Amino acid sequence: MSLTFGFLESDCKFMSQLYDIIQSSVKHHYNAPNYNCVETTMCSVVLSGPNWAESLVVGKAMDLYNSQQVVQLTFGPFHPTLSDAKQFPYLYQMAPKDTSLAMAMISLILHFSWNWIGLTISDNEHGIQFLSYLRREMEYNTVCFAFVNMIPVNMHLYMSRAEMYYNRIITSSSNVVIIYGDTDSTLALSYRMWKSLGIQKIWITTSQWDVTASKSDLTLDSSHRTLAFAHHHAEISGFKTFLHTLSPLTPNEYLASLEWMNFNCEVSASNCMTLKNCSSNASLEWLKLQTFDMAFSDDYYDIYDAVHIVAHFYEKLFQTMDNVKGYQFNCLKLHSILRKTHFVYVVGEKMIMNQKEKRQAEYDIFQIWNFPNGLGIKVKIGKFSPYFPHGQQLHLYEDIIEWATGSREMLPSVCSADCGPGFRKFWQEGMTVCCFDCNHCPENEVSNETSEYVDQCVKCPEDQYANAEQNQCIPKSVVFLSYEDPLGMALTLMALSFTAITATVLGIFVKYHDTPIVKANNHSLSYTLLISLLFCFLCPFLFIGHPNASTCILQQITFGVVFTVAVSTVLAKTVTVVLAFKVTAPGRMMRFHLTSGAPNYIIGICTLIQTILCAIWLAVSPPSIGTDAHTEHRQIIIVCDKGSATLFYCVLGYHSSLALGSFIVAFLARNLPDTFNEAKFLTFSMLLFCSVWVTFLPVYHSTKGKVMVAVEVFSILASSVGLLGCIFFPKCYIILIRPERNSLQKLKDKTSF
C-alpha cells in the first residue's frame, strides 16, 4: 500500500496568496459555499503549518468544503486558538501543549542561579500568552525581567523601533535573553541581526530558533551561547540507517549541508577532549568519523507523526476489508479514531490527538555548537519532564556542560550579587525583588548563607554570640567568679589573710585576757565581735566558685546574720562605754544595767530581728541560680539571683540602721575620758563601715555579672577589715609592742595615752 501526497506549487509567503490558492482550488472542484453538488465519499487530509496563522486561514477556507470530508492536521508550535473545537471541529494539532515550556525555562534559569533575564517575544496573542506563563513562574521563583522587547509584527512599526530594541539588549546588565515567537516574523529578523553583530548573550530559545549559522564561519569558542528546548521524541525506527545510505562516501558532511537536518550528539568524555584539542579545520574531519543520533527538528517530527497516523488508520481499515479496490470512505471514521485513539509507537511514545486531552510536552535541552564550513551540532545537555516530582523535573549532564564552558557554572546573570555572609538584603523603594543593596547584620545577628532567598539576618540564641564576620553563632563560654579567675584568686587570698589575722587577734586576746586593757574593753564582747568577724571573712567563700542552690541561699543568709552579730556587738560595746562613764553614783539604775550585763541582750535582740527578716526572705522569694547572658558578649555568667530585691535591701538597711545607731552613740561618747579612746575607735569604725556600704550601692548597680559579685565580696571584706582594724589593732599594738602601758597604773593615768 502507498500513500499519495499533493503539494501546492506556489511558494506562499503571505496570507492573501494562500487564501487565493485555496479559493481557486475550491472553484476547480465546482463546490458552492455550504453546499455540495457532487455526492462523493472521498476523504481529504490537509497538512498545514508551521505558522499558526497559515493553519488558521486553511482551517477557515476548509469550511467551504463539506467539513465531514476534510481532516486538517497542523505542524508547528501548539496554539490555543487552533484547539477551539467549536471553531475547528476537524482540526488536529500534532504538537503537544507548550504550557510547561515556561516552567522548563525557569527551571534551567534557577539551576544556573540566574535571576535577571531579558525577554524578546512577538507582539501577538501567542507571544503575550507565553509572557503570561513566564511571569507566573518567575513570581513563584523570584526571577525578574531586565527588559521585555515585544517586537511588533508590522514591518513599518518594527523598523521605527528596531534601534530601541537593540539598545535595550546591549545596555542591559542581563547576560541571558529568552527568544520566543514566530520564526518568519520581524522577530526572526531581529534575532539574526543581533547574532550577526556578535552580541555576547546567552540565548534561550525553542527548537524553531536553533538553526545554526550555516552561512557564517564561526569558531568553536563562539558557539556555545545558545540553549534550545525541543520536544522530546522517540527515535524513528530505521531512520538513521536510511540516512547513512544516502551518501556512502561522506554521509555526515552531506547531511550537514541539508538545511532541514540537525544532529543530536551524545559526546563522551574522550571525544570531548579530542574535539577540544583539534583545530578548526580538523574539527570537521573529526565529525566525519563520528556516529551521531541524527533526528528531525520538531516541525518535521510533527509531519512524520501526521503521516504515520494517517498510514496507521489506512492500515487498520484495510486489514478488515476483503476488497479495497476503488473503495472510498467517509472522514467521520477518521475523525472518530483521531478523537478516541491513543496512538502508541513501537518504541512506546504515546500520541493523543484529542485536543482536550493533549499531554504537556517533555523537553530535551540542547546546546548549539557551530563549526566551520556551516556544520552545526545540537548537543543534548539535559532534559525536562513536568511529570516528575517537583525538584526532579530538570536533569542536566554536568560533564558535557563543564567541558563546553570550562565550568559547570554558566556566565552569571543577576541584578545584584548575592550578599555575602554577615550581610542582609535591603530593598530601596521602587526596586524589584532581584535588585537590592547589602547591609551589615545588626549586632549579634548572623547570615551564613549566600542564597538569594535568605533576606534577613538571624539573631543568635541567648547561649550563643555572633563572630566578627557575623556569619556564625558561636556557643558562649560559661563563666562565674571562680578561684582560678584573677579577681576570684585575689579575693580568696584577701579572705584567707584576714581570717588568719582575725584568728591571731582572737588568740592574743585569749592569751592576754587577764591584762587590764582586755578587761577594760569587756573581753566577752570582744570575743563575740572577733568570732563574728572571723565568720565575716569566711563568707566570701560562699560567693566564689560555681553557684548552686545551697550556696545561693547560704551566702546571703549567712552574710546577713553574721554581720548583724558583728554590728550589734559594736553597738553593745558602744552602749557599754556610755553606761560606764554615765554611772556617777552607786545604786542608780544605770549601774544596775551595766553590772547585770544588759548590753549583751542587744546582740540577741538585734540578731533575732535579722533572723526573722531572713526567714521571711526565704519564704517569699529565696535566692536561686541565675544566668546573665547579656552583660558579656561572649560569655554566659552564672550568678545567684537575689530573689526578692526588696527583702535583700531590707537586710542591708537593717545593717545600716544598726551601724548608724552605733555611730550616733559612739559619736556622743567620743569626748569621754577614756584612756584607750574606745569610743573614738568605735566612732571611726562605724564611720568606715557606713562609708563602705553607702559606696557599695551605686557601684553594685553599675556593674553586672561576676564583677557585681566581686563588689559585694569586697564590701564584706572592707567593712570587716574596718571593724577589725579600728577596734582591735590599737589594743594589739599596746599588748604586743608597748606592754608597759598595759597596766592598772597606766589605765588610771588619763593623760598617759
Disulfide bonds with the S-S distance in Angstrom:
Cys43-Cys331 1.68
Cys144-Cys434 2.03
Cys415-Cys435 1.81
Cys419-Cys438 1.98
Cys441-Cys457 1.95
Cys460-Cys473 1.99
Cys552-Cys640 1.99
